[in-house]
Amino acid sequence: MKLKEILELSLQELAARKHELREESFHLRIQQQSGQLEKPSQLRAIRREIARIETVLTQKKSKAAPAAAK
């Protein structure tokens, strides 16, 4: 998922996507430990996408906080 697509998602959609990616990451790590993982680069890509989502979540929450304080 590209950054542009991530920015368009709502907070709930971002949280759901992050949860899905964490589950997928867990399953891929298990495959890696058992030697069944065919594409190790998948793990890296998922970790990076989770980081992008967490960054966008933090940015959106920090923008919402000052608006709520007014």
PyMOL Python script that loads the backbone (N, CA, C, O; Angstrom):
from pymol import cmd

cmd.read_pdbstr("""\
ATOM      1  N   MET A   1       0.846  -1.162   0.000  1.00  0.00           N
ATOM      2  CA  MET A   1       0.000   0.000   0.000  1.00  0.00           C
ATOM      3  C   MET A   1       0.899   1.236   0.000  1.00  0.00           C
ATOM      4  O   MET A   1       1.842   1.336   0.786  1.00  0.00           O
ATOM      5  N   LYS A   2       0.599   2.143  -0.868  1.00  0.00           N
ATOM      6  CA  LYS A   2       1.407   3.352  -0.995  1.00  0.00           C
ATOM      7  C   LYS A   2       1.009   4.370   0.075  1.00  0.00           C
ATOM      8  O   LYS A   2      -0.083   4.304   0.640  1.00  0.00           O
ATOM      9  N   LEU A   3       1.907   5.301   0.338  1.00  0.00           N
ATOM     10  CA  LEU A   3       1.673   6.311   1.362  1.00  0.00           C
ATOM     11  C   LEU A   3       0.424   7.135   1.047  1.00  0.00           C
ATOM     12  O   LEU A   3      -0.336   7.484   1.950  1.00  0.00           O
ATOM     13  N   LYS A   4       0.218   7.439  -0.210  1.00  0.00           N
ATOM     14  CA  LYS A   4      -0.946   8.224  -0.614  1.00  0.00           C
ATOM     15  C   LYS A   4      -2.241   7.508  -0.221  1.00  0.00           C
ATOM     16  O   LYS A   4      -3.189   8.136   0.251  1.00  0.00           O
ATOM     17  N   GLU A   5      -2.268   6.187  -0.421  1.00  0.00           N
ATOM     18  CA  GLU A   5      -3.445   5.399  -0.057  1.00  0.00           C
ATOM     19  C   GLU A   5      -3.616   5.345   1.458  1.00  0.00           C
ATOM     20  O   GLU A   5      -4.738   5.392   1.963  1.00  0.00           O
ATOM     21  N   ILE A   6      -2.515   5.248   2.172  1.00  0.00           N
ATOM     22  CA  ILE A   6      -2.568   5.190   3.634  1.00  0.00           C
ATOM     23  C   ILE A   6      -3.107   6.501   4.195  1.00  0.00           C
ATOM     24  O   ILE A   6      -3.894   6.492   5.141  1.00  0.00           O
ATOM     25  N   LEU A   7      -2.696   7.617   3.627  1.00  0.00           N
ATOM     26  CA  LEU A   7      -3.144   8.926   4.109  1.00  0.00           C
ATOM     27  C   LEU A   7      -4.646   9.121   3.938  1.00  0.00           C
ATOM     28  O   LEU A   7      -5.258   9.887   4.682  1.00  0.00           O
ATOM     29  N   GLU A   8      -5.243   8.442   2.972  1.00  0.00           N
ATOM     30  CA  GLU A   8      -6.671   8.593   2.704  1.00  0.00           C
ATOM     31  C   GLU A   8      -7.544   7.793   3.665  1.00  0.00           C
ATOM     32  O   GLU A   8      -8.749   8.036   3.741  1.00  0.00           O
ATOM     33  N   LEU A   9      -6.969   6.850   4.396  1.00  0.00           N
ATOM     34  CA  LEU A   9      -7.743   5.999   5.291  1.00  0.00           C
ATOM     35  C   LEU A   9      -8.076   6.723   6.592  1.00  0.00           C
ATOM     36  O   LEU A   9      -7.351   7.619   7.024  1.00  0.00           O
ATOM     37  N   SER A  10      -9.193   6.316   7.214  1.00  0.00           N
ATOM     38  CA  SER A  10      -9.578   6.889   8.505  1.00  0.00           C
ATOM     39  C   SER A  10      -8.784   6.220   9.625  1.00  0.00           C
ATOM     40  O   SER A  10      -8.072   5.242   9.397  1.00  0.00           O
ATOM     41  N   LEU A  11      -8.913   6.754  10.823  1.00  0.00           N
ATOM     42  CA  LEU A  11      -8.192   6.192  11.965  1.00  0.00           C
ATOM     43  C   LEU A  11      -8.591   4.741  12.229  1.00  0.00           C
ATOM     44  O   LEU A  11      -7.740   3.907  12.538  1.00  0.00           O
ATOM     45  N   GLN A  12      -9.891   4.441  12.106  1.00  0.00           N
ATOM     46  CA  GLN A  12     -10.356   3.077  12.346  1.00  0.00           C
ATOM     47  C   GLN A  12      -9.832   2.126  11.278  1.00  0.00           C
ATOM     48  O   GLN A  12      -9.439   1.001  11.584  1.00  0.00           O
ATOM     49  N   GLU A  13      -9.827   2.576  10.028  1.00  0.00           N
ATOM     50  CA  GLU A  13      -9.317   1.737   8.940  1.00  0.00           C
ATOM     51  C   GLU A  13      -7.815   1.495   9.102  1.00  0.00           C
ATOM     52  O   GLU A  13      -7.323   0.398   8.837  1.00  0.00           O
ATOM     53  N   LEU A  14      -7.101   2.517   9.534  1.00  0.00           N
ATOM     54  CA  LEU A  14      -5.662   2.368   9.760  1.00  0.00           C
ATOM     55  C   LEU A  14      -5.383   1.369  10.881  1.00  0.00           C
ATOM     56  O   LEU A  14      -4.488   0.532  10.770  1.00  0.00           O
ATOM     57  N   ALA A  15      -6.153   1.465  11.952  1.00  0.00           N
ATOM     58  CA  ALA A  15      -5.962   0.539  13.068  1.00  0.00           C
ATOM     59  C   ALA A  15      -6.270  -0.895  12.639  1.00  0.00           C
ATOM     60  O   ALA A  15      -5.566  -1.827  13.029  1.00  0.00           O
ATOM     61  N   ALA A  16      -7.317  -1.072  11.841  1.00  0.00           N
ATOM     62  CA  ALA A  16      -7.675  -2.410  11.365  1.00  0.00           C
ATOM     63  C   ALA A  16      -6.592  -2.961  10.446  1.00  0.00           C
ATOM     64  O   ALA A  16      -6.221  -4.130  10.548  1.00  0.00           O
ATOM     65  N   ARG A  17      -6.089  -2.124   9.554  1.00  0.00           N
ATOM     66  CA  ARG A  17      -5.037  -2.562   8.625  1.00  0.00           C
ATOM     67  C   ARG A  17      -3.761  -2.928   9.395  1.00  0.00           C
ATOM     68  O   ARG A  17      -3.089  -3.906   9.065  1.00  0.00           O
ATOM     69  N   LYS A  18      -3.439  -2.146  10.406  1.00  0.00           N
ATOM     70  CA  LYS A  18      -2.258  -2.420  11.231  1.00  0.00           C
ATOM     71  C   LYS A  18      -2.404  -3.772  11.926  1.00  0.00           C
ATOM     72  O   LYS A  18      -1.449  -4.545  12.003  1.00  0.00           O
ATOM     73  N   HIS A  19      -3.601  -4.050  12.430  1.00  0.00           N
ATOM     74  CA  HIS A  19      -3.861  -5.328  13.093  1.00  0.00           C
ATOM     75  C   HIS A  19      -3.698  -6.490  12.108  1.00  0.00           C
ATOM     76  O   HIS A  19      -3.090  -7.507  12.441  1.00  0.00           O
ATOM     77  N   GLU A  20      -4.241  -6.338  10.899  1.00  0.00           N
ATOM     78  CA  GLU A  20      -4.115  -7.378   9.869  1.00  0.00           C
ATOM     79  C   GLU A  20      -2.645  -7.640   9.534  1.00  0.00           C
ATOM     80  O   GLU A  20      -2.221  -8.789   9.419  1.00  0.00           O
ATOM     81  N   LEU A  21      -1.884  -6.570   9.382  1.00  0.00           N
ATOM     82  CA  LEU A  21      -0.473  -6.712   9.033  1.00  0.00           C
ATOM     83  C   LEU A  21       0.325  -7.361  10.160  1.00  0.00           C
ATOM     84  O   LEU A  21       1.244  -8.138   9.900  1.00  0.00           O
ATOM     85  N   ARG A  22      -0.016  -7.052  11.400  1.00  0.00           N
ATOM     86  CA  ARG A  22       0.682  -7.676  12.531  1.00  0.00           C
ATOM     87  C   ARG A  22       0.411  -9.183  12.566  1.00  0.00           C
ATOM     88  O   ARG A  22       1.309  -9.972  12.859  1.00  0.00           O
ATOM     89  N   GLU A  23      -0.833  -9.578  12.267  1.00  0.00           N
ATOM     90  CA  GLU A  23      -1.154 -11.006  12.210  1.00  0.00           C
ATOM     91  C   GLU A  23      -0.379 -11.687  11.087  1.00  0.00           C
ATOM     92  O   GLU A  23       0.180 -12.769  11.270  1.00  0.00           O
ATOM     93  N   GLU A  24      -0.353 -11.043   9.929  1.00  0.00           N
ATOM     94  CA  GLU A  24       0.376 -11.601   8.790  1.00  0.00           C
ATOM     95  C   GLU A  24       1.872 -11.704   9.105  1.00  0.00           C
ATOM     96  O   GLU A  24       2.522 -12.688   8.750  1.00  0.00           O
ATOM     97  N   SER A  25       2.400 -10.699   9.761  1.00  0.00           N
ATOM     98  CA  SER A  25       3.807 -10.705  10.153  1.00  0.00           C
ATOM     99  C   SER A  25       4.097 -11.872  11.098  1.00  0.00           C
ATOM    100  O   SER A  25       5.129 -12.533  10.980  1.00  0.00           O
ATOM    101  N   PHE A  26       3.192 -12.117  12.022  1.00  0.00           N
ATOM    102  CA  PHE A  26       3.347 -13.227  12.959  1.00  0.00           C
ATOM    103  C   PHE A  26       3.428 -14.559  12.211  1.00  0.00           C
ATOM    104  O   PHE A  26       4.298 -15.384  12.490  1.00  0.00           O
ATOM    105  N   HIS A  27       2.518 -14.759  11.266  1.00  0.00           N
ATOM    106  CA  HIS A  27       2.502 -16.013  10.501  1.00  0.00           C
ATOM    107  C   HIS A  27       3.762 -16.161   9.644  1.00  0.00           C
ATOM    108  O   HIS A  27       4.295 -17.262   9.506  1.00  0.00           O
ATOM    109  N   LEU A  28       4.228 -15.070   9.081  1.00  0.00           N
ATOM    110  CA  LEU A  28       5.444 -15.133   8.270  1.00  0.00           C
ATOM    111  C   LEU A  28       6.672 -15.438   9.127  1.00  0.00           C
ATOM    112  O   LEU A  28       7.569 -16.162   8.694  1.00  0.00           O
ATOM    113  N   ARG A  29       6.714 -14.888  10.339  1.00  0.00           N
ATOM    114  CA  ARG A  29       7.844 -15.187  11.230  1.00  0.00           C
ATOM    115  C   ARG A  29       7.866 -16.664  11.610  1.00  0.00           C
ATOM    116  O   ARG A  29       8.933 -17.270  11.712  1.00  0.00           O
ATOM    117  N   ILE A  30       6.685 -17.237  11.819  1.00  0.00           N
ATOM    118  CA  ILE A  30       6.613 -18.670  12.123  1.00  0.00           C
ATOM    119  C   ILE A  30       7.125 -19.480  10.940  1.00  0.00           C
ATOM    120  O   ILE A  30       7.880 -20.436  11.116  1.00  0.00           O
ATOM    121  N   GLN A  31       6.711 -19.095   9.730  1.00  0.00           N
ATOM    122  CA  GLN A  31       7.188 -19.784   8.525  1.00  0.00           C
ATOM    123  C   GLN A  31       8.700 -19.654   8.393  1.00  0.00           C
ATOM    124  O   GLN A  31       9.379 -20.602   7.999  1.00  0.00           O
ATOM    125  N   GLN A  32       9.220 -18.485   8.721  1.00  0.00           N
ATOM    126  CA  GLN A  32      10.662 -18.263   8.617  1.00  0.00           C
ATOM    127  C   GLN A  32      11.416 -19.168   9.591  1.00  0.00           C
ATOM    128  O   GLN A  32      12.442 -19.745   9.234  1.00  0.00           O
ATOM    129  N   GLN A  33      10.918 -19.290  10.795  1.00  0.00           N
ATOM    130  CA  GLN A  33      11.580 -20.120  11.798  1.00  0.00           C
ATOM    131  C   GLN A  33      11.564 -21.597  11.421  1.00  0.00           C
ATOM    132  O   GLN A  33      12.489 -22.341  11.750  1.00  0.00           O
ATOM    133  N   SER A  34      10.498 -22.019  10.723  1.00  0.00           N
ATOM    134  CA  SER A  34      10.405 -23.424  10.328  1.00  0.00           C
ATOM    135  C   SER A  34      11.048 -23.679   8.969  1.00  0.00           C
ATOM    136  O   SER A  34      11.070 -24.815   8.496  1.00  0.00           O
ATOM    137  N   GLY A  35      11.570 -22.625   8.341  1.00  0.00           N
ATOM    138  CA  GLY A  35      12.263 -22.776   7.066  1.00  0.00           C
ATOM    139  C   GLY A  35      11.350 -22.884   5.865  1.00  0.00           C
ATOM    140  O   GLY A  35      11.785 -23.339   4.807  1.00  0.00           O
ATOM    141  N   GLN A  36      10.098 -22.480   5.995  1.00  0.00           N
ATOM    142  CA  GLN A  36       9.137 -22.593   4.907  1.00  0.00           C
ATOM    143  C   GLN A  36       8.894 -21.280   4.169  1.00  0.00           C
ATOM    144  O   GLN A  36       8.166 -21.264   3.177  1.00  0.00           O
ATOM    145  N   LEU A  37       9.478 -20.200   4.621  1.00  0.00           N
ATOM    146  CA  LEU A  37       9.241 -18.892   4.013  1.00  0.00           C
ATOM    147  C   LEU A  37       9.986 -18.791   2.691  1.00  0.00           C
ATOM    148  O   LEU A  37      11.213 -18.878   2.649  1.00  0.00           O
ATOM    149  N   GLU A  38       9.227 -18.604   1.604  1.00  0.00           N
ATOM    150  CA  GLU A  38       9.828 -18.550   0.273  1.00  0.00           C
ATOM    151  C   GLU A  38      10.382 -17.169  -0.059  1.00  0.00           C
ATOM    152  O   GLU A  38      11.413 -17.050  -0.720  1.00  0.00           O
ATOM    153  N   LYS A  39       9.694 -16.127   0.403  1.00  0.00           N
ATOM    154  CA  LYS A  39      10.118 -14.759   0.093  1.00  0.00           C
ATOM    155  C   LYS A  39      10.399 -14.005   1.397  1.00  0.00           C
ATOM    156  O   LYS A  39       9.491 -13.408   1.976  1.00  0.00           O
ATOM    157  N   PRO A  40      11.636 -14.030   1.853  1.00  0.00           N
ATOM    158  CA  PRO A  40      11.969 -13.320   3.096  1.00  0.00           C
ATOM    159  C   PRO A  40      11.743 -11.809   3.001  1.00  0.00           C
ATOM    160  O   PRO A  40      11.586 -11.139   4.022  1.00  0.00           O
ATOM    161  N   SER A  41      11.726 -11.286   1.804  1.00  0.00           N
ATOM    162  CA  SER A  41      11.516  -9.846   1.635  1.00  0.00           C
ATOM    163  C   SER A  41      10.099  -9.435   2.032  1.00  0.00           C
ATOM    164  O   SER A  41       9.851  -8.257   2.290  1.00  0.00           O
ATOM    165  N   GLN A  42       9.173 -10.383   2.083  1.00  0.00           N
ATOM    166  CA  GLN A  42       7.807 -10.080   2.509  1.00  0.00           C
ATOM    167  C   GLN A  42       7.792  -9.546   3.936  1.00  0.00           C
ATOM    168  O   GLN A  42       7.079  -8.592   4.247  1.00  0.00           O
ATOM    169  N   LEU A  43       8.577 -10.165   4.790  1.00  0.00           N
ATOM    170  CA  LEU A  43       8.639  -9.735   6.189  1.00  0.00           C
ATOM    171  C   LEU A  43       9.089  -8.281   6.296  1.00  0.00           C
ATOM    172  O   LEU A  43       8.512  -7.492   7.044  1.00  0.00           O
ATOM    173  N   ARG A  44      10.104  -7.951   5.554  1.00  0.00           N
ATOM    174  CA  ARG A  44      10.637  -6.587   5.570  1.00  0.00           C
ATOM    175  C   ARG A  44       9.594  -5.593   5.052  1.00  0.00           C
ATOM    176  O   ARG A  44       9.419  -4.520   5.629  1.00  0.00           O
ATOM    177  N   ALA A  45       8.910  -5.943   3.979  1.00  0.00           N
ATOM    178  CA  ALA A  45       7.899  -5.061   3.399  1.00  0.00           C
ATOM    179  C   ALA A  45       6.746  -4.834   4.375  1.00  0.00           C
ATOM    180  O   ALA A  45       6.243  -3.716   4.492  1.00  0.00           O
ATOM    181  N   ILE A  46       6.334  -5.874   5.065  1.00  0.00           N
ATOM    182  CA  ILE A  46       5.238  -5.748   6.024  1.00  0.00           C
ATOM    183  C   ILE A  46       5.659  -4.882   7.205  1.00  0.00           C
ATOM    184  O   ILE A  46       4.888  -4.039   7.663  1.00  0.00           O
ATOM    185  N   ARG A  47       6.885  -5.086   7.705  1.00  0.00           N
ATOM    186  CA  ARG A  47       7.384  -4.252   8.809  1.00  0.00           C
ATOM    187  C   ARG A  47       7.390  -2.781   8.414  1.00  0.00           C
ATOM    188  O   ARG A  47       7.019  -1.915   9.206  1.00  0.00           O
ATOM    189  N   ARG A  48       7.806  -2.511   7.206  1.00  0.00           N
ATOM    190  CA  ARG A  48       7.858  -1.116   6.751  1.00  0.00           C
ATOM    191  C   ARG A  48       6.464  -0.524   6.599  1.00  0.00           C
ATOM    192  O   ARG A  48       6.245   0.645   6.920  1.00  0.00           O
ATOM    193  N   GLU A  49       5.519  -1.327   6.110  1.00  0.00           N
ATOM    194  CA  GLU A  49       4.154  -0.818   5.966  1.00  0.00           C
ATOM    195  C   GLU A  49       3.540  -0.546   7.340  1.00  0.00           C
ATOM    196  O   GLU A  49       2.823   0.440   7.511  1.00  0.00           O
ATOM    197  N   ILE A  50       3.810  -1.399   8.306  1.00  0.00           N
ATOM    198  CA  ILE A  50       3.329  -1.163   9.672  1.00  0.00           C
ATOM    199  C   ILE A  50       3.909   0.153  10.199  1.00  0.00           C
ATOM    200  O   ILE A  50       3.201   0.934  10.834  1.00  0.00           O
ATOM    201  N   ALA A  51       5.176   0.392   9.938  1.00  0.00           N
ATOM    202  CA  ALA A  51       5.817   1.638  10.382  1.00  0.00           C
ATOM    203  C   ALA A  51       5.172   2.855   9.718  1.00  0.00           C
ATOM    204  O   ALA A  51       4.953   3.877  10.369  1.00  0.00           O
ATOM    205  N   ARG A  52       4.871   2.745   8.432  1.00  0.00           N
ATOM    206  CA  ARG A  52       4.203   3.856   7.737  1.00  0.00           C
ATOM    207  C   ARG A  52       2.846   4.138   8.362  1.00  0.00           C
ATOM    208  O   ARG A  52       2.490   5.293   8.598  1.00  0.00           O
ATOM    209  N   ILE A  53       2.089   3.076   8.629  1.00  0.00           N
ATOM    210  CA  ILE A  53       0.758   3.236   9.211  1.00  0.00           C
ATOM    211  C   ILE A  53       0.859   3.859  10.598  1.00  0.00           C
ATOM    212  O   ILE A  53       0.082   4.756  10.925  1.00  0.00           O
ATOM    213  N   GLU A  54       1.796   3.404  11.412  1.00  0.00           N
ATOM    214  CA  GLU A  54       1.965   3.976  12.751  1.00  0.00           C
ATOM    215  C   GLU A  54       2.347   5.450  12.684  1.00  0.00           C
ATOM    216  O   GLU A  54       1.905   6.247  13.511  1.00  0.00           O
ATOM    217  N   THR A  55       3.159   5.810  11.712  1.00  0.00           N
ATOM    218  CA  THR A  55       3.549   7.209  11.540  1.00  0.00           C
ATOM    219  C   THR A  55       2.337   8.065  11.194  1.00  0.00           C
ATOM    220  O   THR A  55       2.143   9.137  11.766  1.00  0.00           O
ATOM    221  N   VAL A  56       1.527   7.590  10.260  1.00  0.00           N
ATOM    222  CA  VAL A  56       0.339   8.340   9.852  1.00  0.00           C
ATOM    223  C   VAL A  56      -0.655   8.421  11.009  1.00  0.00           C
ATOM    224  O   VAL A  56      -1.270   9.466  11.219  1.00  0.00           O
ATOM    225  N   LEU A  57      -0.820   7.338  11.757  1.00  0.00           N
ATOM    226  CA  LEU A  57      -1.711   7.357  12.923  1.00  0.00           C
ATOM    227  C   LEU A  57      -1.273   8.424  13.922  1.00  0.00           C
ATOM    228  O   LEU A  57      -2.102   9.179  14.430  1.00  0.00           O
ATOM    229  N   THR A  58       0.009   8.485  14.198  1.00  0.00           N
ATOM    230  CA  THR A  58       0.542   9.475  15.139  1.00  0.00           C
ATOM    231  C   THR A  58       0.302  10.892  14.628  1.00  0.00           C
ATOM    232  O   THR A  58      -0.082  11.776  15.394  1.00  0.00           O
ATOM    233  N   GLN A  59       0.528  11.105  13.340  1.00  0.00           N
ATOM    234  CA  GLN A  59       0.320  12.430  12.758  1.00  0.00           C
ATOM    235  C   GLN A  59      -1.144  12.843  12.844  1.00  0.00           C
ATOM    236  O   GLN A  59      -1.453  13.981  13.199  1.00  0.00           O
ATOM    237  N   LYS A  60      -2.039  11.922  12.521  1.00  0.00           N
ATOM    238  CA  LYS A  60      -3.468  12.250  12.549  1.00  0.00           C
ATOM    239  C   LYS A  60      -3.943  12.504  13.974  1.00  0.00           C
ATOM    240  O   LYS A  60      -4.760  13.395  14.208  1.00  0.00           O
ATOM    241  N   LYS A  61      -3.436  11.728  14.924  1.00  0.00           N
ATOM    242  CA  LYS A  61      -3.837  11.923  16.317  1.00  0.00           C
ATOM    243  C   LYS A  61      -3.311  13.245  16.860  1.00  0.00           C
ATOM    244  O   LYS A  61      -3.999  13.912  17.632  1.00  0.00           O
ATOM    245  N   SER A  62      -2.105  13.631  16.468  1.00  0.00           N
ATOM    246  CA  SER A  62      -1.549  14.893  16.959  1.00  0.00           C
ATOM    247  C   SER A  62      -2.269  16.090  16.344  1.00  0.00           C
ATOM    248  O   SER A  62      -2.362  17.145  16.972  1.00  0.00           O
ATOM    249  N   LYS A  63      -2.775  15.939  15.133  1.00  0.00           N
ATOM    250  CA  LYS A  63      -3.556  17.020  14.522  1.00  0.00           C
ATOM    251  C   LYS A  63      -4.919  17.140  15.185  1.00  0.00           C
ATOM    252  O   LYS A  63      -5.451  18.242  15.319  1.00  0.00           O
ATOM    253  N   ALA A  64      -5.482  16.019  15.598  1.00  0.00           N
ATOM    254  CA  ALA A  64      -6.804  16.024  16.215  1.00  0.00           C
ATOM    255  C   ALA A  64      -6.753  16.544  17.651  1.00  0.00           C
ATOM    256  O   ALA A  64      -7.719  17.149  18.116  1.00  0.00           O
ATOM    257  N   ALA A  65      -5.663  16.323  18.350  1.00  0.00           N
ATOM    258  CA  ALA A  65      -5.553  16.724  19.753  1.00  0.00           C
ATOM    259  C   ALA A  65      -5.626  18.244  19.949  1.00  0.00           C
ATOM    260  O   ALA A  65      -6.387  18.693  20.806  1.00  0.00           O
ATOM    261  N   PRO A  66      -4.873  19.057  19.198  1.00  0.00           N
ATOM    262  CA  PRO A  66      -4.982  20.512  19.399  1.00  0.00           C
ATOM    263  C   PRO A  66      -6.361  21.048  19.021  1.00  0.00           C
ATOM    264  O   PRO A  66      -6.833  22.010  19.627  1.00  0.00           O
ATOM    265  N   ALA A  67      -7.001  20.453  18.048  1.00  0.00           N
ATOM    266  CA  ALA A  67      -8.330  20.900  17.646  1.00  0.00           C
ATOM    267  C   ALA A  67      -9.344  20.601  18.748  1.00  0.00           C
ATOM    268  O   ALA A  67     -10.271  21.382  18.963  1.00  0.00           O
ATOM    269  N   ALA A  68      -9.180  19.498  19.435  1.00  0.00           N
ATOM    270  CA  ALA A  68     -10.091  19.130  20.515  1.00  0.00           C
ATOM    271  C   ALA A  68      -9.866  20.001  21.752  1.00  0.00           C
ATOM    272  O   ALA A  68     -10.793  20.204  22.536  1.00  0.00           O
ATOM    273  N   ALA A  69      -8.668  20.508  21.934  1.00  0.00           N
ATOM    274  CA  ALA A  69      -8.340  21.315  23.109  1.00  0.00           C
ATOM    275  C   ALA A  69      -8.916  22.727  23.024  1.00  0.00           C
ATOM    276  O   ALA A  69      -9.054  23.400  24.046  1.00  0.00           O
ATOM    277  N   LYS A  70      -9.245  23.170  21.842  1.00  0.00           N
ATOM    278  CA  LYS A  70      -9.755  24.548  21.682  1.00  0.00           C
ATOM    279  C   LYS A  70     -11.170  24.697  22.129  1.00  0.00           C
ATOM    280  O   LYS A  70     -11.729  25.791  22.055  1.00  0.00           O
TER     281      LYS A  70
END
""", "prot")
cmd.dss("prot")
cmd.show_as("cartoon", "prot")
cmd.util.cbc("prot")
cmd.orient("prot")
